[in-house]
Amino acid sequence: MAHNTDEQYHLFRQSHRELNQDLWRLIERRESRLCWRWLGDHDEEGYARYKFEHDGEVYSLQVHRYLYYALYDKLPPVVEHSCDNPWCCNMNHLVIAPAPAITC
Ligand SMILES: [Zn+2]
């Protein structure tokens, strides 16, 4: 079973430095205005995924979410793409989704 909580992002950054390099190698970097393709696995919704093992458990990171965390050191509830490509790994295309409006 793959765990899918925010904890895994902290865990990955703190305990798997060597895999951080591996993750970065799976990003096809291009000009900053273009979308950066992910060369690894994708989930059924098209999001880039990176799996790693820790203490016998398998975790599956949403790559764009991890990139946001690595860049800004925080994990907002929803990180979206301004380009609408769920697989995109260009950090310039990551945006925090606005909080849902509260209606009475
Ligand atoms: Zn993009």
Residues whose N, C-alpha, C, O or C-beta is under 5 A from the ligand:
A	BS01	ZN	L34 C35 W36 C83 N85 C88 N90 H93
